[in-house]
Amino acid sequence: TRPMTHQNFLSGLVSIAALAIALAAALRFGLGSRWFEFYGWATVALAAVPFVTWLLWKRLPEVGRSRWWSLLFAVPLFVVAVIQIVFWHLFFSQGATNPMFGVMREMVRPWLAAGEPFAVGAYAVVCLWLVIAAARNSATA
């Protein structure tokens, strides 16, 4: 297969970002702010993750890194987005007669809130490292 060049990687990232923003705007204005608040960013993430993962999968070997590092980007984001969508779907499908998911959320939220900034920060550092490593020009890698 053809190698993924530095320029192809960067232009691919820009294209995916532009399409993700366009999708977010379409979902926000097409389905409303309330729907987007619960499902929107998770839906956009699920749409973009395969494409960014493919770019990383193709590019990382070109700069001397294992392509398997791309899964550090994909898996956590995919899991969190699916949990977000499934939780809110179950929450709203239960109706007012079964507050189980609301009670569960209120019980778990304080613990999640305490660790969430650290988890998001660690994930952001890993993603930034992956993109910077992949964006390096292979002539200087």
N, C-alpha and C positions, 0 to 999 in steps of 0.2 A: 504494500500500500504506500501511497505517497506520504512523505513526512508532513507534519503540520508545522508550517513556518511561524516565525515570530509574528509577522504581519497578519497571517490568517487567524492566529489565536486571538490577537487583540481586536481585529475587526469582527470576529465571531462573538467575543464578549460584548462589544458595543451593540451589535445587532440583537443579541439576546436581551440585553438590558432595555433597548428601545422597544422591543416587542413585549417585554414584561410590563413596562410602563403603559404601553398602549392597551394591553389586556386589562391591567388594573383600572385604567380609566374607563374602558368599556364596561367592565363589571360594575364599577362604582356607579356610573351614570345609567347603565342599563337595568341593573337589579336593585339599585338604591343603596343609600348609605347604611341602613340597618343591616341588610344582608351582607354587605361588604365588611362591616365591622366584625361579624362572626366568621365568615368564610373566605373573604376576599384575598387577603395576603397569603393564606394557606393554599388557596386555589392557584394563585399566581406562582407560588413557590413550586407546587407540584408540576405546573406546566413548564417551568424553566429548568428545574433540576436535571432532567435527562440531557438537555442540550449542553448545559455547563459541564456536567459530568463527562459527556462525550468529548468536549473540547479538552478538558484536563486529561482524560484518558489517552487521547491522541498526542497531546503536547508534552506531558511530563517525561516520557522516555527520550524525547528530543533534547532535553536539558539535563539528562543523566539521573533522573528520578524514576522510581517505580510508579507505574501507572496505577497501582493499587492505592496510592495515596489519595487518588480522586474520590475514593469511597468515604474518606473522612469528611469530605464536603457533602456528599450525597446522602449518606445513610441518616445522620442526625437530623438534617433538614427534612428529609422525606418522612421520618418517623414522627417528628413534632407536627408537621403539617397534617398528616393523616389523623393523629390524635385530636388535633384541633377540630377538624371537620367532623369526625365521628362523634366526639363529645357533644358538640353543639347540635348535631343532627339528633342524637339520642335525647338530649335535653329537651329540645322543642317537640319531638315526637311523643314524649311521655305525657305531655299536657299538664295542666294544673293539678290533676288528681294524684300525680305521683312525683313528689318533689325530691326523689332520691338523688338525682344527678346534681341538683342545686345544693343539697345538703353536703354531698360528697365534695363538691367544689369548695364550699366554704370551710370544710374541715381540712382539706389538703392545701388550700391556697396560702396560708401563712408559712408553711414549710417551703413551698415552692418559691414564694416571694423572697425568702431569705437567701436561697441558693441561686436563684435565677440570674442575677447580675453576673455572678462568677461563671456560671455555665455559658451564658451568652458571650461574655468576654473571652473565655477560653476558645469557644467555637469561632468567634470573629478572628482571633489571632491565628488559629489554624488555617482558616479560609484565606486570610490575607497572606500568610506564608505560602500557601499553595498557589495562589494567583501570581504572587511576585516571582516564585520559583519558575512557574510555567511561562511567565511573561518575559523572562530573561532571554536576551538574544543568544541563540545557541552558539554563535561564534565566540561569545565571551563567557559562556557557561562553564 
